[in-house]
Amino acid sequence: MSELELTAVRVPPSALGASLPQVPDDHRFRLEFRDWLAGNTPPSPSGMTEAEDFAFRAKWQKALYEGGWAGPAWPKRYGGRGSGALEQFMYYEELALAQAPRVTNESGILLLGPTLMVHGTEDHKRRFLPGILSGDDIWCQGFSEPGSGSDLASLRTRARDNGDGWVISGQKIWTTWAAYSKWCFVLCRTEDTPRHKGLSMLIVDMDQPGIEVHPIRQMSGRADFCEVFFEEAQTPHDLIVGERGQGWQVAMTMLQFERADQGYTDHAPLLVTLHLLRQALSDAVAGSSLLPPEAARLRFADLWRRCQQLRRYNLRNAVNAEQGREVGVAASTVNVFWSHLVKDLAEFKASVQADDGVLDNTPTSENLLYSRASSIYSGTDEIQLNIIAERILGLPR
Amino acid sequence: MTAYETASDAILSAQQHDMRTLARDLVAQLGQERGDPAAGDPGAAAARGWDTLAELGWASLAVGEADGGLGLGMVERCIVAEEIGRGLLPLPFLSVTLAADVLRLLCRPDLARSRLRRIAEAGGKTAVAAGTRLLAPGLDHVAVSAARAHDGTWALNGSASLVPEAAGASDLLVFAAVGDGGTGVFEVRPPAPGLAVCPVRTLDLRRDFADFTFTAVAAERLDTGGTAPAAVRHAEYRAELTLAADAVGGALACLERTIAHVSTRYQFGSPIGSFQAIKHRLARAWVATESARELVLAAAAAIDDSTAFQEELAIAARISASSALRLAADEAIQFHGGMGFTWELGLHHYFRRSFVADQILSTGSQRNTRLASTLGV
């Protein structure tokens, strides 16, 4: 079964499980979006180069933007729909059912834009938010450094105030889409106070002589993320987000968006993948599966069960958010649950579609390789487990 | 625990939330009175617990309002079952709710009505007996046969072994093979001539089990004739879900006790709960338990809302909950060190339950296969 065939068909809502009363299958919001998607979703061509893939995704984001569907969670005055959490939940389910491509500026829409809405000035919002939503400006997140991964607060990239503005020197790493980005959120040290207390968040124009970007080839063969070198790079005073020395709070807001987001967005594509593998299961008899049919059936059932758990988690978090409660540290629980599921599902897919699974550079094998990142980015599993242990279970530090 | 409770109860109504609080307080109080059933007589405490549940109407929450019950849904049933499981209270909640379902779903309405009323009025202890191993209403396992005399009366012969929560039952519903290859539901009211009830001590000291032998026992047939397998499955997966909630409660109790212990037990100058070797394993057990609880509530909501995938979700919840209890019980014993291995500390009761309860109604591997079949793969 080729990936092309996979994207040709719209998946029935039953692939996701039961119709939930909070977000029913025939909800007006769903029907409206479903209708738009039916007329506008492009099938994903296979065998694109990375640059072609990027251009394809940019075009798709533009189409969503022009249709008014790019940022459901964004307030209307910034070009979004002002949707609550339950509509967002439905939005991502419908995107997955339509097998829509991913957009280019995912982190801009889900993390950086919302963070600007919380901590940015009115000027920031007017100036930057429209470009984030349309995808005209790609944004990246300059947090991790070679010496500061899980221990983010130890970071050493420094910005000094030379009177005219900020001058930044240092190095960031694992910066997703930096090679395509116009703007970067740079978490850097501006004060002499130690660790968390000495940080500020700066918006930096990537198009300047003081910045050099080196893509990093990932284990999957692609290069989504980069090293970014700052050598006396500059940014004006007014591009600080939050107060001087308050960068950590801004970063934590963003990380919380990142962890919570995996909640809303990720059960649906997993369930759709699983649904599409049903066919492969009957093909399994024909010999392309590494698993005997009975083992494949049981594995399928196991993954479906876990996807349903994830869906319920996401529903719960959406209901919480809808009722005005913060998702907070509960996001870490979802994250740990999700990361294992992503890995196991990718492995299952590669095992039952072994013809593709063993070849390099197929969507299936790339997905298998890429899935290994799920327990590393946005806080490793080990960091998430610490958060659960200390902040949910109340264990001593 | 507060952060967790807030998150998890988001989908529950205010009444359901209050019910959980009340049930938790009640179980804590009954648990204090209970003592150790292995050492003394659990009967008195169990009876008191059941009376309390009956006063609240919870003993008959599965009975419809028209028949004098509260007519509550599966979500409420799971809330109560979880708290009973947390306290390991020896109450016949599983068997009485299952009996109400069997009466409602499988029996002639005119005959069911008086039995349902009896459950509602007296908090009656009606149990369901079938099968050769534990409680297995699955029609393949029936080892009791029913014969009809010339005068139209029925007599049962055969046996049902390891039936849970049935030793003290005032009414017994028995699945029995009838001549034409079908299965019927029969009522026997112990003590009855020809009925032998033999309590069996299983590993799980907090849930009673008994073997039943039927020798020409007079019985009344209650079913509509030719009991439909689909209806049996409806009753069955509701019971599976009740067991899942019970297991989640047990897992939560294990985790709560362990969290308290590792936070106050010092070695190498630090509370052992500050060591990542312990933190990470406890956090994982927590994720397993919490995600199982969410699935239990999702399945219960699916049944109450009459959506698709009721059976799939109920079986899935049982699989998740069963493994969560096993993991939590194992980790609780491990992290209590030598104390965890003692009789006195009582953690072994959860481990015992995890092993025995896992086999009630179905075994783990049967459930895995059944989920796959129900999903149509």
Interface residues (C-beta under 8 A of the other chain):
Chain A: S14 G17 A18 S19 L20 P21 Q22 R278 L281 A296 R297 L298 F300 A301 D302 W304 R305 R306 Q308 Q309 L310 R311 R312 Y313 L315 R316 N317 V319 N320 Q323 R325 V327 G328 V329 A330 T333 V336 F337 E382 L385 N386 I388 A389 E390 R391 I392 L393 G394 L395 P396 R397
Chain B: M1 A3 Y4 T6 A7 S8 A10 I11 L255 I259 V262 S263 S270 P271 G273 S274 Q276 I278 K279 H280 L282 A283 R284 W286 V287 E290 S291 A292 E294 L295 L297 A298 A301 A302 D305 T307 A308 F309 Q310 E312 L313 A316 I319 S320 N368 T369 L371 A372 L375 G376 V377
